[in-house]
Amino acid sequence: MEPWNEKKFIPKGAFAFFILLILLSLVFWYGIYWLMIENTK
Amino acid sequence: MLIDKSEKKALAVTMAVIALFVFSLLYARNKYKSDVPECLPYDKAYTEAKINRLDSTTYQVFSVASMWQFEPAEIYLPVGSEVDFYLTSKDVVHGFNISDKNVNMMAVYGAINKTTVKFDKPGVYNIVCHEYCGVGHQNMRAQVIVNYPEAK
């Protein structure tokens, strides 16, 4: 059995946070983008 | 320089998202002909408030802001009008924001700011001053009334 501190660490939380951050920024950015396009009509 | 594989992926995703934003902006700019307001050389002709009808759907509005009103206060247009707003101020700096339109300009004494707006939907569009200009600031407003083709 390998010691606990030599296991391959995968930062799953950081990956999930990063993906959510990207998705949230896309939602906000394209939300405002769509509103501004609607305002040109 | 040694970069971890997951860091490389994060960098690639970030750059792809930024590229997507930039291309979306360029696409919208070309498709909807959106542009930023212009600052014109000062000319006294623009300091007199008036509405010029160039043809059935093209108008020029010389809008003059002062404490605490916009002149003209009511602008009647037919649906589908394209309007060039020429904006100036008689005194302090005022704001010029048309609700539901991408118009956000400053009315500055001694300067003429111009923008073009198309009104395709009938309705009443409020113009508000969004730069604090004194005690009457909150009452400083005007209206663009986009009516059916029978409008004045």
N, CA and C atoms of all chains as a GROMACS GRO file, in nm:
protein
  579
    1MET      N    1   0.084  -0.120   0.000
    1MET     CA    2   0.000   0.000   0.000
    1MET      C    3   0.088   0.125   0.000
    2GLU      N    4   0.061   0.214  -0.097
    2GLU     CA    5   0.145   0.334  -0.105
    2GLU      C    6   0.100   0.438  -0.001
    3PRO      N    7   0.195   0.518   0.049
    3PRO     CA    8   0.158   0.617   0.149
    3PRO      C    9   0.056   0.718   0.095
    4TRP      N   10  -0.025   0.775   0.184
    4TRP     CA   11  -0.136   0.863   0.141
    4TRP      C   12  -0.086   0.984   0.061
    5ASN      N   13   0.036   1.031   0.093
    5ASN     CA   14   0.085   1.153   0.026
    5ASN      C   15   0.154   1.125  -0.106
    6GLU      N   16   0.154   1.001  -0.152
    6GLU     CA   17   0.215   0.970  -0.282
    6GLU      C   18   0.111   0.929  -0.384
    7LYS      N   19  -0.017   0.935  -0.344
    7LYS     CA   20  -0.124   0.904  -0.440
    7LYS      C   21  -0.133   1.015  -0.543
    8LYS      N   22  -0.174   0.977  -0.666
    8LYS     CA   23  -0.188   1.081  -0.769
    8LYS      C   24  -0.308   1.169  -0.732
    9PHE      N   25  -0.279   1.295  -0.715
    9PHE     CA   26  -0.386   1.387  -0.674
    9PHE      C   27  -0.453   1.449  -0.796
   10ILE      N   28  -0.582   1.436  -0.805
   10ILE     CA   29  -0.657   1.499  -0.915
   10ILE      C   30  -0.747   1.606  -0.855
   11PRO      N   31  -0.724   1.734  -0.890
   11PRO     CA   32  -0.805   1.840  -0.828
   11PRO      C   33  -0.943   1.851  -0.892
   12LYS      N   34  -1.029   1.756  -0.857
   12LYS     CA   35  -1.162   1.751  -0.920
   12LYS      C   36  -1.243   1.877  -0.890
   13GLY      N   37  -1.230   1.925  -0.769
   13GLY     CA   38  -1.303   2.047  -0.730
   13GLY      C   39  -1.261   2.165  -0.814
   14ALA      N   40  -1.130   2.178  -0.839
   14ALA     CA   41  -1.079   2.290  -0.919
   14ALA      C   42  -1.129   2.279  -1.063
   15PHE      N   43  -1.131   2.156  -1.118
   15PHE     CA   44  -1.182   2.138  -1.255
   15PHE      C   45  -1.329   2.178  -1.263
   16ALA      N   46  -1.405   2.130  -1.165
   16ALA     CA   47  -1.550   2.161  -1.165
   16ALA      C   48  -1.571   2.312  -1.152
   17PHE      N   49  -1.494   2.376  -1.064
   17PHE     CA   50  -1.506   2.520  -1.044
   17PHE      C   51  -1.473   2.595  -1.173
   18PHE      N   52  -1.367   2.551  -1.241
   18PHE     CA   53  -1.325   2.618  -1.364
   18PHE      C   54  -1.432   2.604  -1.473
   19ILE      N   55  -1.487   2.483  -1.487
   19ILE     CA   56  -1.589   2.461  -1.589
   19ILE      C   57  -1.714   2.545  -1.559
   20LEU      N   58  -1.753   2.547  -1.431
   20LEU     CA   59  -1.870   2.628  -1.393
   20LEU      C   60  -1.844   2.776  -1.415
   21LEU      N   61  -1.722   2.819  -1.387
   21LEU     CA   62  -1.686   2.960  -1.407
   21LEU      C   63  -1.698   2.998  -1.555
   22ILE      N   64  -1.649   2.909  -1.642
   22ILE     CA   65  -1.656   2.935  -1.786
   22ILE      C   66  -1.803   2.939  -1.831
   23LEU      N   67  -1.881   2.842  -1.783
   23LEU     CA   68  -2.022   2.836  -1.823
   23LEU      C   69  -2.098   2.960  -1.775
   24LEU      N   70  -2.072   3.000  -1.650
   24LEU     CA   71  -2.139   3.117  -1.594
   24LEU      C   72  -2.101   3.243  -1.670
   25SER      N   73  -1.974   3.256  -1.703
   25SER     CA   74  -1.932   3.376  -1.777
   25SER      C   75  -1.996   3.377  -1.916
   26LEU      N   76  -2.010   3.259  -1.979
   26LEU     CA   77  -2.076   3.253  -2.110
   26LEU      C   78  -2.222   3.296  -2.098
   27VAL      N   79  -2.289   3.248  -1.993
   27VAL     CA   80  -2.431   3.283  -1.974
   27VAL      C   81  -2.446   3.434  -1.956
   28PHE      N   82  -2.364   3.495  -1.868
   28PHE     CA   83  -2.373   3.639  -1.845
   28PHE      C   84  -2.338   3.717  -1.970
   29TRP      N   85  -2.228   3.678  -2.033
   29TRP     CA   86  -2.178   3.753  -2.148
   29TRP      C   87  -2.279   3.747  -2.264
   30TYR      N   88  -2.327   3.626  -2.296
   30TYR     CA   89  -2.421   3.616  -2.408
   30TYR      C   90  -2.560   3.669  -2.370
   31GLY      N   91  -2.593   3.672  -2.241
   31GLY     CA   92  -2.718   3.735  -2.198
   31GLY      C   93  -2.717   3.884  -2.234
   32ILE      N   94  -2.609   3.953  -2.199
   32ILE     CA   95  -2.597   4.095  -2.230
   32ILE      C   96  -2.583   4.117  -2.381
   33TYR      N   97  -2.511   4.029  -2.446
   33TYR     CA   98  -2.492   4.035  -2.592
   33TYR      C   99  -2.628   4.028  -2.663
   34TRP      N  100  -2.712   3.934  -2.618
   34TRP     CA  101  -2.843   3.917  -2.679
   34TRP      C  102  -2.931   4.040  -2.654
   35LEU      N  103  -2.926   4.092  -2.529
   35LEU     CA  104  -3.006   4.211  -2.497
   35LEU      C  105  -2.964   4.329  -2.586
   36MET      N  106  -2.834   4.345  -2.605
   36MET     CA  107  -2.787   4.459  -2.686
   36MET      C  108  -2.825   4.440  -2.833
   37ILE      N  109  -2.826   4.317  -2.881
   37ILE     CA  110  -2.869   4.293  -3.020
   37ILE      C  111  -3.019   4.323  -3.033
   38GLU      N  112  -3.097   4.284  -2.931
   38GLU     CA  113  -3.240   4.316  -2.933
   38GLU      C  114  -3.262   4.468  -2.935
   39ASN      N  115  -3.174   4.544  -2.867
   39ASN     CA  116  -3.188   4.689  -2.862
   39ASN      C  117  -3.153   4.757  -2.994
   40THR      N  118  -3.088   4.687  -3.084
   40THR     CA  119  -3.057   4.749  -3.213
   40THR      C  120  -3.178   4.740  -3.307
   41LYS      N  121  -3.280   4.660  -3.270
   41LYS     CA  122  -3.394   4.640  -3.360
   41LYS      C  123  -3.502   4.744  -3.334
   42MET      N  124   1.007   2.613  -2.020
   42MET     CA  125   0.912   2.627  -1.908
   42MET      C  126   0.822   2.503  -1.901
   43LEU      N  127   0.813   2.450  -1.782
   43LEU     CA  128   0.734   2.329  -1.766
   43LEU      C  129   0.591   2.366  -1.725
   44ILE      N  130   0.497   2.327  -1.808
   44ILE     CA  131   0.356   2.355  -1.774
   44ILE      C  132   0.283   2.224  -1.760
   45ASP      N  133   0.208   2.213  -1.655
   45ASP     CA  134   0.131   2.090  -1.630
   45ASP      C  135   0.024   2.073  -1.739
   46LYS      N  136  -0.009   1.946  -1.766
   46LYS     CA  137  -0.105   1.918  -1.873
   46LYS      C  138  -0.242   1.984  -1.849
   47SER      N  139  -0.286   1.980  -1.723
   47SER     CA  140  -0.418   2.039  -1.693
   47SER      C  141  -0.414   2.191  -1.704
   48GLU      N  142  -0.297   2.250  -1.674
   48GLU     CA  143  -0.284   2.395  -1.690
   48GLU      C  144  -0.292   2.433  -1.839
   49LYS      N  145  -0.230   2.350  -1.921
   49LYS     CA  146  -0.235   2.375  -2.066
   49LYS      C  147  -0.379   2.371  -2.116
   50LYS      N  148  -0.454   2.273  -2.064
   50LYS     CA  149  -0.596   2.262  -2.105
   50LYS      C  150  -0.674   2.384  -2.062
   51ALA      N  151  -0.651   2.427  -1.938
   51ALA     CA  152  -0.723   2.545  -1.888
   51ALA      C  153  -0.689   2.669  -1.971
   52LEU      N  154  -0.561   2.683  -2.007
   52LEU     CA  155  -0.520   2.796  -2.090
   52LEU      C  156  -0.587   2.791  -2.227
   53ALA      N  157  -0.592   2.670  -2.285
   53ALA     CA  158  -0.653   2.654  -2.418
   53ALA      C  159  -0.801   2.689  -2.413
   54VAL      N  160  -0.870   2.641  -2.309
   54VAL     CA  161  -1.014   2.671  -2.297
   54VAL      C  162  -1.035   2.821  -2.280
   55THR      N  163  -0.953   2.884  -2.195
   55THR     CA  164  -0.966   3.028  -2.172
   55THR      C  165  -0.945   3.106  -2.301
   56MET      N  166  -0.841   3.069  -2.376
   56MET     CA  167  -0.814   3.141  -2.502
   56MET      C  168  -0.926   3.119  -2.604
   57ALA      N  169  -0.980   2.996  -2.605
   57ALA     CA  170  -1.091   2.969  -2.698
   57ALA      C  171  -1.213   3.053  -2.663
   58VAL      N  172  -1.242   3.068  -2.534
   58VAL     CA  173  -1.358   3.147  -2.491
   58VAL      C  174  -1.336   3.295  -2.526
   59ILE      N  175  -1.216   3.346  -2.502
   59ILE     CA  176  -1.187   3.486  -2.536
   59ILE      C  177  -1.200   3.506  -2.688
   60ALA      N  178  -1.150   3.411  -2.766
   60ALA     CA  179  -1.161   3.421  -2.913
   60ALA      C  180  -1.309   3.420  -2.955
   61LEU      N  181  -1.388   3.337  -2.887
   61LEU     CA  182  -1.532   3.330  -2.917
   61LEU      C  183  -1.599   3.466  -2.889
   62PHE      N  184  -1.563   3.529  -2.778
   62PHE     CA  185  -1.619   3.661  -2.744
   62PHE      C  186  -1.581   3.764  -2.851
   63VAL      N  187  -1.454   3.765  -2.889
   63VAL     CA  188  -1.408   3.864  -2.986
   63VAL      C  189  -1.478   3.844  -3.120
   64PHE      N  190  -1.488   3.719  -3.167
   64PHE     CA  191  -1.554   3.694  -3.296
   64PHE      C  192  -1.703   3.724  -3.290
   65SER      N  193  -1.766   3.700  -3.173
   65SER     CA  194  -1.908   3.735  -3.158
   65SER      C  195  -1.928   3.885  -3.171
   66LEU      N  196  -1.835   3.963  -3.111
   66LEU     CA  197  -1.845   4.109  -3.120
   66LEU      C  198  -1.829   4.156  -3.265
   67LEU      N  199  -1.731   4.098  -3.334
   67LEU     CA  200  -1.708   4.139  -3.473
   67LEU      C  201  -1.827   4.101  -3.561
   68TYR      N  202  -1.883   3.983  -3.534
   68TYR     CA  203  -1.999   3.937  -3.610
   68TYR      C  204  -2.117   4.034  -3.591
   69ALA      N  205  -2.144   4.070  -3.464
   69ALA     CA  206  -2.258   4.160  -3.436
   69ALA      C  207  -2.233   4.297  -3.497
   70ARG      N  208  -2.109   4.342  -3.491
   70ARG     CA  209  -2.077   4.475  -3.545
   70ARG      C  210  -2.104   4.479  -3.696
   71ASN      N  211  -2.068   4.371  -3.766
   71ASN     CA  212  -2.089   4.368  -3.911
   71ASN      C  213  -2.234   4.342  -3.947
   72LYS      N  214  -2.299   4.251  -3.875
   72LYS     CA  215  -2.436   4.217  -3.911
   72LYS      C  216  -2.533   4.330  -3.878
   73TYR      N  217  -2.518   4.393  -3.761
   73TYR     CA  218  -2.614   4.494  -3.718
   73TYR      C  219  -2.563   4.636  -3.738
   74LYS      N  220  -2.448   4.650  -3.803
   74LYS     CA  221  -2.390   4.782  -3.834
   74LYS      C  222  -2.384   4.872  -3.709
   75SER      N  223  -2.355   4.811  -3.597
   75SER     CA  224  -2.348   4.890  -3.474
   75SER      C  225  -2.214   4.963  -3.470
   76ASP      N  226  -2.217   5.083  -3.414
   76ASP     CA  227  -2.094   5.160  -3.410
   76ASP      C  228  -2.094   5.249  -3.286
   77VAL      N  229  -1.982   5.304  -3.255
   77VAL     CA  230  -1.973   5.392  -3.138
   77VAL      C  231  -2.011   5.534  -3.179
   78PRO      N  232  -2.056   5.617  -3.083
   78PRO     CA  233  -2.090   5.756  -3.118
   78PRO      C  234  -1.967   5.832  -3.168
   79GLU      N  235  -1.995   5.936  -3.249
   79GLU     CA  236  -1.886   6.018  -3.301
   79GLU      C  237  -1.884   6.152  -3.228
   80CYS      N  238  -1.770   6.215  -3.225
   80CYS     CA  239  -1.761   6.351  -3.174
   80CYS      C  240  -1.733   6.442  -3.293
   81LEU      N  241  -1.826   6.533  -3.323
   81LEU     CA  242  -1.812   6.618  -3.442
   81LEU      C  243  -1.745   6.751  -3.406
   82PRO      N  244  -1.686   6.817  -3.505
   82PRO     CA  245  -1.633   6.951  -3.478
   82PRO      C  246  -1.745   7.044  -3.436
   83TYR      N  247  -1.719   7.132  -3.342
   83TYR     CA  248  -1.823   7.219  -3.288
   83TYR      C  249  -1.875   7.315  -3.396
   84ASP      N  250  -2.007   7.328  -3.400
   84ASP     CA  251  -2.070   7.420  -3.494
   84ASP      C  252  -2.196   7.472  -3.426
   85LYS      N  253  -2.213   7.604  -3.428
   85LYS     CA  254  -2.328   7.665  -3.358
   85LYS      C  255  -2.461   7.618  -3.413
   86ALA      N  256  -2.462   7.570  -3.539
   86ALA     CA  257  -2.587   7.526  -3.601
   86ALA      C  258  -2.653   7.415  -3.520
   87TYR      N  259  -2.574   7.336  -3.448
   87TYR     CA  260  -2.630   7.225  -3.372
   87TYR      C  261  -2.686   7.266  -3.237
   88THR      N  262  -2.666   7.392  -3.197
   88THR     CA  263  -2.708   7.432  -3.062
   88THR      C  264  -2.854   7.476  -3.059
   89GLU      N  265  -2.918   7.477  -3.176
   89GLU     CA  266  -3.060   7.511  -3.180
   89GLU      C  267  -3.139   7.381  -3.196
   90ALA      N  268  -3.227   7.352  -3.098
   90ALA     CA  269  -3.300   7.225  -3.099
   90ALA      C  270  -3.397   7.219  -3.217
   91LYS      N  271  -3.390   7.113  -3.293
   91LYS     CA  272  -3.488   7.097  -3.402
   91LYS      C  273  -3.489   6.954  -3.454
   92ILE      N  274  -3.592   6.924  -3.530
   92ILE     CA  275  -3.605   6.792  -3.592
   92ILE      C  276  -3.612   6.814  -3.743
   93ASN      N  277  -3.521   6.756  -3.816
   93ASN     CA  278  -3.523   6.768  -3.962
   93ASN      C  279  -3.568   6.636  -4.022
   94ARG      N  280  -3.665   6.643  -4.110
   94ARG     CA  281  -3.710   6.522  -4.177
   94ARG      C  282  -3.641   6.519  -4.313
   95LEU      N  283  -3.552   6.424  -4.332
   95LEU     CA  284  -3.477   6.419  -4.458
   95LEU      C  285  -3.555   6.345  -4.565
   96ASP      N  286  -3.615   6.231  -4.526
   96ASP     CA  287  -3.714   6.165  -4.613
   96ASP      C  288  -3.811   6.089  -4.523
   97SER      N  289  -3.895   6.002  -4.580
   97SER     CA  290  -4.003   5.944  -4.499
   97SER      C  291  -3.953   5.866  -4.377
   98THR      N  292  -3.833   5.813  -4.382
   98THR     CA  293  -3.786   5.737  -4.266
   98THR      C  294  -3.648   5.781  -4.216
   99THR      N  295  -3.601   5.893  -4.262
   99THR     CA  296  -3.470   5.940  -4.216
   99THR      C  297  -3.485   6.078  -4.152
  100TYR      N  298  -3.438   6.087  -4.030
  100TYR     CA  299  -3.453   6.212  -3.954
  100TYR      C  300  -3.320   6.253  -3.894
  101GLN      N  301  -3.312   6.385  -3.868
  101GLN     CA  302  -3.201   6.438  -3.790
  101GLN      C  303  -3.263   6.506  -3.669
  102VAL      N  304  -3.213   6.478  -3.552
  102VAL     CA  305  -3.262   6.546  -3.432
  102VAL      C  306  -3.145   6.620  -3.369
  103PHE      N  307  -3.160   6.752  -3.358
  103PHE     CA  308  -3.059   6.833  -3.288
  103PHE      C  309  -3.109   6.848  -3.146
  104SER      N  310  -3.054   6.770  -3.056
  104SER     CA  311  -3.102   6.767  -2.919
  104SER      C  312  -3.012   6.853  -2.831
  105VAL      N  313  -3.077   6.942  -2.756
  105VAL     CA  314  -3.000   7.033  -2.671
  105VAL      C  315  -3.040   7.008  -2.526
  106ALA      N  316  -2.943   6.974  -2.445
  106ALA     CA  317  -2.968   6.949  -2.303
  106ALA      C  318  -2.933   7.075  -2.224
  107SER      N  319  -3.017   7.104  -2.124
  107SER     CA  320  -2.988   7.218  -2.036
  107SER      C  321  -3.051   7.186  -1.901
  108MET      N  322  -3.021   7.268  -1.800
  108MET     CA  323  -3.079   7.245  -1.667
  108MET      C  324  -3.228   7.279  -1.672
  109TRP      N  325  -3.321   7.192  -1.658
  109TRP     CA  326  -3.312   7.049  -1.652
  109TRP      C  327  -3.413   6.995  -1.750
  110GLN      N  328  -3.379   7.002  -1.874
  110GLN     CA  329  -3.468   6.956  -1.980
  110GLN      C  330  -3.390   6.919  -2.106
  111PHE      N  331  -3.456   6.840  -2.188
  111PHE     CA  332  -3.404   6.814  -2.322
  111PHE      C  333  -3.496   6.883  -2.422
  112GLU      N  334  -3.438   6.946  -2.519
  112GLU     CA  335  -3.518   7.003  -2.628
  112GLU      C  336  -3.474   6.937  -2.758
  113PRO      N  337  -3.563   6.888  -2.839
  113PRO     CA  338  -3.708   6.878  -2.823
  113PRO      C  339  -3.746   6.773  -2.718
  114ALA      N  340  -3.855   6.800  -2.644
  114ALA     CA  341  -3.895   6.710  -2.536
  114ALA      C  342  -3.975   6.590  -2.588
  115GLU      N  343  -4.040   6.609  -2.704
  115GLU     CA  344  -4.116   6.498  -2.763
  115GLU      C  345  -4.079   6.486  -2.909
  116ILE      N  346  -4.042   6.366  -2.948
  116ILE     CA  347  -3.999   6.345  -3.086
  116ILE      C  348  -4.092   6.237  -3.145
  117TYR      N  349  -4.171   6.275  -3.242
  117TYR     CA  350  -4.264   6.182  -3.305
  117TYR      C  351  -4.202   6.126  -3.432
  118LEU      N  352  -4.202   5.994  -3.444
  118LEU     CA  353  -4.140   5.931  -3.560
  118LEU      C  354  -4.228   5.818  -3.610
  119PRO      N  355  -4.223   5.791  -3.739
  119PRO     CA  356  -4.292   5.671  -3.789
  119PRO      C  357  -4.206   5.546  -3.762
  120VAL      N  358  -4.271   5.431  -3.764
  120VAL     CA  359  -4.198   5.306  -3.742
  120VAL      C  360  -4.096   5.286  -3.853
  121GLY      N  361  -3.980   5.239  -3.817
  121GLY     CA  362  -3.876   5.212  -3.916
  121GLY      C  363  -3.785   5.332  -3.941
  122SER      N  364  -3.799   5.435  -3.858
  122SER     CA  365  -3.717   5.555  -3.879
  122SER      C  366  -3.573   5.533  -3.839
  123GLU      N  367  -3.486   5.597  -3.915
  123GLU     CA  368  -3.345   5.599  -3.878
  123GLU      C  369  -3.312   5.743  -3.841
  124VAL      N  370  -3.265   5.759  -3.720
  124VAL     CA  371  -3.248   5.895  -3.668
  124VAL      C  372  -3.103   5.921  -3.631
  125ASP      N  373  -3.052   6.034  -3.679
  125ASP     CA  374  -2.920   6.080  -3.635
  125ASP      C  375  -2.943   6.180  -3.523
  126PHE      N  376  -2.895   6.149  -3.405
  126PHE     CA  377  -2.904   6.243  -3.292
  126PHE      C  378  -2.775   6.323  -3.284
  127TYR      N  379  -2.789   6.455  -3.285
  127TYR     CA  380  -2.675   6.545  -3.263
  127TYR      C  381  -2.698   6.609  -3.127
  128LEU      N  382  -2.609   6.586  -3.036
  128LEU     CA  383  -2.635   6.623  -2.898
  128LEU      C  384  -2.533   6.723  -2.846
  129THR      N  385  -2.585   6.826  -2.779
  129THR     CA  386  -2.495   6.920  -2.711
  129THR      C  387  -2.563   6.970  -2.584
  130SER      N  388  -2.490   7.048  -2.507
  130SER     CA  389  -2.542   7.101  -2.381
  130SER      C  390  -2.527   7.252  -2.378
  131LYS      N  391  -2.622   7.317  -2.306
  131LYS     CA  392  -2.612   7.463  -2.293
  131LYS      C  393  -2.533   7.502  -2.169
  132ASP      N  394  -2.516   7.408  -2.077
  132ASP     CA  395  -2.449   7.444  -1.951
  132ASP      C  396  -2.355   7.333  -1.904
  133VAL      N  397  -2.400   7.251  -1.810
  133VAL     CA  398  -2.310   7.150  -1.753
  133VAL      C  399  -2.317   7.020  -1.834
  134VAL      N  400  -2.245   6.920  -1.790
  134VAL     CA  401  -2.248   6.789  -1.858
  134VAL      C  402  -2.378   6.717  -1.818
  135HIS      N  403  -2.450   6.670  -1.919
  135HIS     CA  404  -2.571   6.591  -1.895
  135HIS      C  405  -2.552   6.454  -1.961
  136GLY      N  406  -2.634   6.359  -1.916
  136GLY     CA  407  -2.631   6.227  -1.979
  136GLY      C  408  -2.744   6.218  -2.081
  137PHE      N  409  -2.733   6.123  -2.172
  137PHE     CA  410  -2.837   6.103  -2.274
  137PHE      C  411  -2.848   5.954  -2.298
  138ASN      N  412  -2.951   5.896  -2.240
  138ASN     CA  413  -2.968   5.751  -2.248
  138ASN      C  414  -3.109   5.722  -2.298
  139ILE      N  415  -3.120   5.645  -2.406
  139ILE     CA  416  -3.253   5.610  -2.457
  139ILE      C  417  -3.284   5.469  -2.409
  140SER      N  418  -3.397   5.455  -2.338
  140SER     CA  419  -3.431   5.324  -2.283
  140SER      C  420  -3.456   5.225  -2.397
  141ASP      N  421  -3.415   5.103  -2.378
  141ASP     CA  422  -3.430   4.993  -2.474
  141ASP      C  423  -3.352   5.014  -2.603
  142LYS      N  424  -3.260   5.107  -2.603
  142LYS     CA  425  -3.172   5.128  -2.719
  142LYS      C  426  -3.029   5.136  -2.668
  143ASN      N  427  -2.936   5.106  -2.756
  143ASN     CA  428  -2.795   5.109  -2.714
  143ASN      C  429  -2.739   5.250  -2.728
  144VAL      N  430  -2.802   5.344  -2.660
  144VAL     CA  431  -2.755   5.482  -2.668
  144VAL      C  432  -2.714   5.528  -2.529
  145ASN      N  433  -2.590   5.569  -2.518
  145ASN     CA  434  -2.536   5.614  -2.392
  145ASN      C  435  -2.435   5.723  -2.425
  146MET      N  436  -2.482   5.848  -2.423
  146MET     CA  437  -2.394   5.958  -2.463
  146MET      C  438  -2.390   6.064  -2.355
  147MET      N  439  -2.292   6.150  -2.367
  147MET     CA  440  -2.281   6.264  -2.278
  147MET      C  441  -2.311   6.391  -2.359
  148ALA      N  442  -2.389   6.482  -2.300
  148ALA     CA  443  -2.411   6.612  -2.363
  148ALA      C  444  -2.312   6.708  -2.297
  149VAL      N  445  -2.220   6.758  -2.377
  149VAL     CA  446  -2.111   6.839  -2.323
  149VAL      C  447  -2.114   6.977  -2.388
  150TYR      N  448  -2.105   7.080  -2.304
  150TYR     CA  449  -2.102   7.217  -2.357
  150TYR      C  450  -1.981   7.233  -2.450
  151GLY      N  451  -2.005   7.289  -2.569
  151GLY     CA  452  -1.894   7.312  -2.662
  151GLY      C  453  -1.855   7.189  -2.742
  152ALA      N  454  -1.935   7.082  -2.733
  152ALA     CA  455  -1.904   6.961  -2.812
  152ALA      C  456  -2.033   6.907  -2.873
  153ILE      N  457  -2.018   6.841  -2.987
  153ILE     CA  458  -2.135   6.781  -3.054
  153ILE      C  459  -2.109   6.631  -3.061
  154ASN      N  460  -2.198   6.554  -3.001
  154ASN     CA  461  -2.187   6.408  -3.009
  154ASN      C  462  -2.299   6.355  -3.096
  155LYS      N  463  -2.262   6.260  -3.180
  155LYS     CA  464  -2.361   6.210  -3.277
  155LYS      C  465  -2.372   6.059  -3.270
  156THR      N  466  -2.494   6.010  -3.279
  156THR     CA  467  -2.513   5.866  -3.292
  156THR      C  468  -2.637   5.841  -3.379
  157THR      N  469  -2.644   5.723  -3.436
  157THR     CA  470  -2.757   5.687  -3.523
  157THR      C  471  -2.835   5.572  -3.460
  158VAL      N  472  -2.967   5.589  -3.458
  158VAL     CA  473  -3.054   5.488  -3.396
  158VAL      C  474  -3.165   5.453  -3.493
  159LYS      N  475  -3.199   5.325  -3.498
  159LYS     CA  476  -3.312   5.284  -3.581
  159LYS      C  477  -3.426   5.241  -3.490
  160PHE      N  478  -3.546   5.290  -3.518
  160PHE     CA  479  -3.663   5.256  -3.437
  160PHE      C  480  -3.757   5.169  -3.521
  161ASP      N  481  -3.745   5.038  -3.504
  161ASP     CA  482  -3.827   4.946  -3.583
  161ASP      C  483  -3.955   4.903  -3.513
  162LYS      N  484  -3.959   4.924  -3.381
  162LYS     CA  485  -4.078   4.880  -3.306
  162LYS      C  486  -4.153   5.003  -3.256
  163PRO      N  487  -4.288   5.005  -3.272
  163PRO     CA  488  -4.363   5.119  -3.219
  163PRO      C  489  -4.358   5.120  -3.066
  164GLY      N  490  -4.368   5.238  -3.009
  164GLY     CA  491  -4.366   5.248  -2.863
  164GLY      C  492  -4.314   5.383  -2.819
  165VAL      N  493  -4.308   5.399  -2.688
  165VAL     CA  494  -4.255   5.523  -2.630
  165VAL      C  495  -4.119   5.491  -2.568
  166TYR      N  496  -4.018   5.560  -2.616
  166TYR     CA  497  -3.882   5.538  -2.566
  166TYR      C  498  -3.844   5.660  -2.482
  167ASN      N  499  -3.814   5.636  -2.357
  167ASN     CA  500  -3.778   5.748  -2.269
  167ASN      C  501  -3.631   5.784  -2.285
  168ILE      N  502  -3.607   5.914  -2.293
  168ILE     CA  503  -3.470   5.963  -2.291
  168ILE      C  504  -3.448   6.018  -2.150
  169VAL      N  505  -3.346   5.971  -2.084
  169VAL     CA  506  -3.321   6.019  -1.948
  169VAL      C  507  -3.178   6.071  -1.936
  170CYS      N  508  -3.164   6.165  -1.843
  170CYS     CA  509  -3.032   6.214  -1.811
  170CYS      C  510  -2.974   6.120  -1.706
  171HIS      N  511  -2.862   6.059  -1.737
  171HIS     CA  512  -2.804   5.964  -1.642
  171HIS      C  513  -2.666   6.011  -1.591
  172GLU      N  514  -2.652   6.144  -1.590
  172GLU     CA  515  -2.530   6.202  -1.531
  172GLU      C  516  -2.580   6.312  -1.438
  173TYR      N  517  -2.552   6.299  -1.309
  173TYR     CA  518  -2.608   6.395  -1.213
  173TYR      C  519  -2.571   6.539  -1.252
  174CYS      N  520  -2.674   6.627  -1.266
  174CYS     CA  521  -2.648   6.760  -1.320
  174CYS      C  522  -2.710   6.870  -1.234
  175GLY      N  523  -2.756   6.838  -1.115
  175GLY     CA  524  -2.812   6.941  -1.028
  175GLY      C  525  -2.942   6.897  -0.965
  176VAL      N  526  -3.010   6.990  -0.897
  176VAL     CA  527  -3.128   6.951  -0.817
  176VAL      C  528  -3.245   6.901  -0.901
  177GLY      N  529  -3.252   6.940  -1.029
  177GLY     CA  530  -3.365   6.896  -1.111
  177GLY      C  531  -3.331   6.775  -1.197
  178HIS      N  532  -3.218   6.713  -1.170
  178HIS     CA  533  -3.169   6.602  -1.253
  178HIS      C  534  -3.272   6.490  -1.272
  179GLN      N  535  -3.340   6.454  -1.162
  179GLN     CA  536  -3.431   6.338  -1.170
  179GLN      C  537  -3.552   6.364  -1.257
  180ASN      N  538  -3.581   6.490  -1.286
  180ASN     CA  539  -3.697   6.522  -1.372
  180ASN      C  540  -3.657   6.550  -1.516
  181MET      N  541  -3.530   6.531  -1.546
  181MET     CA  542  -3.483   6.566  -1.680
  181MET      C  543  -3.503   6.449  -1.775
  182ARG      N  544  -3.602   6.460  -1.857
  182ARG     CA  545  -3.632   6.350  -1.949
  182ARG      C  546  -3.701   6.403  -2.074
  183ALA      N  547  -3.703   6.318  -2.176
  183ALA     CA  548  -3.775   6.348  -2.300
  183ALA      C  549  -3.828   6.215  -2.352
  184GLN      N  550  -3.904   6.221  -2.459
  184GLN     CA  551  -3.961   6.097  -2.512
  184GLN      C  552  -3.949   6.090  -2.663
  185VAL      N  553  -3.922   5.970  -2.710
  185VAL     CA  554  -3.931   5.944  -2.853
  185VAL      C  555  -4.056   5.860  -2.870
  186ILE      N  556  -4.151   5.910  -2.947
  186ILE     CA  557  -4.277   5.840  -2.965
  186ILE      C  558  -4.278   5.781  -3.106
  187VAL      N  559  -4.263   5.651  -3.109
  187VAL     CA  560  -4.258   5.582  -3.239
  187VAL      C  561  -4.396   5.523  -3.262
  188ASN      N  562  -4.463   5.583  -3.355
  188ASN     CA  563  -4.602   5.549  -3.377
  188ASN      C  564  -4.615   5.465  -3.504
  189TYR      N  565  -4.735   5.431  -3.536
  189TYR     CA  566  -4.759   5.365  -3.664
  189TYR      C  567  -4.732   5.467  -3.775
  190PRO      N  568  -4.731   5.427  -3.898
  190PRO     CA  569  -4.688   5.522  -4.001
  190PRO      C  570  -4.764   5.654  -4.003
  191GLU      N  571  -4.882   5.661  -3.941
  191GLU     CA  572  -4.957   5.788  -3.945
  191GLU      C  573  -4.908   5.890  -3.842
  192ALA      N  574  -4.797   5.864  -3.776
  192ALA     CA  575  -4.745   5.960  -3.677
  192ALA      C  576  -4.711   6.093  -3.742
  193LYS      N  577  -4.709   6.195  -3.656
  193LYS     CA  578  -4.678   6.331  -3.702
  193LYS      C  579  -4.544   6.336  -3.773
   0.00000   0.00000   0.00000
